[in-house]
């Protein structure tokens, strides 16, 4: 299910979350599974996930943020070439 973490869009239904993936490739994994009720709003503040509940309650969620996939920036050097397979001849094409 796609959740919008902009701080203003309420969740349409209750969900149990064990990880949230961000559009930039980062992942936030709460320290324990997180129950979100219908109407809760999510927001990232720095590396912290904040849950805003109806009635003004605010919960800072403890967890870890990591990268699952990442686009390599153009200003970094290219990756080294793949090493040839031992025993392969120069004319062989990989399958």
N, C-alpha and C positions, 0 to 999 in steps of 0.2 A: 504494500500500500504506500502510496506517495503522500508524505506529510509535508506541509508547508511550515517552515520555521521562520516566519517573518515577525512574529510577536503580535500580530493582529488577526490572523485567520484562525478561527476556532476549529478544532477537530470535529469531523462529522459524526464520529462514533467512538466508543471506547476501544482501546488497543493495548496489547501487551508488547513492549519493545525490549529487544536485547541488543540492538545496534541501529544507529542512524547513519546513513551515507549522505554526504553532502555533494552537491553538484561538482565541486572542484576536486573530488576524488578522496577527500578525507572522510574518516569514519569516527563516530563517537560511540563508545561502548560504555554504558553505565556500569557501575560496580556490581549492581544486581539488577535483574529484570525490572523494568519500570512500567507500572500500570498508569495509563493516561486515560482520563475520563472524557466523555463527549463534552465539548465546549472548552477544553483546555487549549491554551495557546503556547507555542514553543518559540524560543528565540535563542540564538547563539550570541554570547557576549564574550569575545575573545575565544578561549578554548573551553568555555563552560556552557553547558546547556541549562537554560532557565525555563521552568514551567510556570506559566501564569494561570492560576485557577480562577474560576468565577468567584466574585466576592473580593478580589484583590490579593489573594494569597499568592506568594512567590516562593518557589522552591529552586534552589541551585542544586543541580544534580551532580553527584560525584561520579567520576568515570575517567576513562582514558581516550585521548584523541590520537589517531594514527593515520597513516596514508595507505590506502589500498592500491591505488594506481595514481600515476602522476605523469603529466606531460613534461618531457625534458625541455627546459628553456633553451631558446635559440643561442643565447650567449655562452652556453657551456660547450666544451669540446665534444665532438661526436664520440659515440661508444667505440671501443676498439673492434677491429674486424674479428669475425669468428675464426677460430683456429681450424686448420684443415684436419680432416679425419685421418688417423694413422692408416697407412696402407692405400690411401686413395691416390689415383693418378691424376695429373693435371687436367685431363679431358673429361673426367667423371662429372656428372651433374647430380646434385643431391635430389633425393626423392621427396 
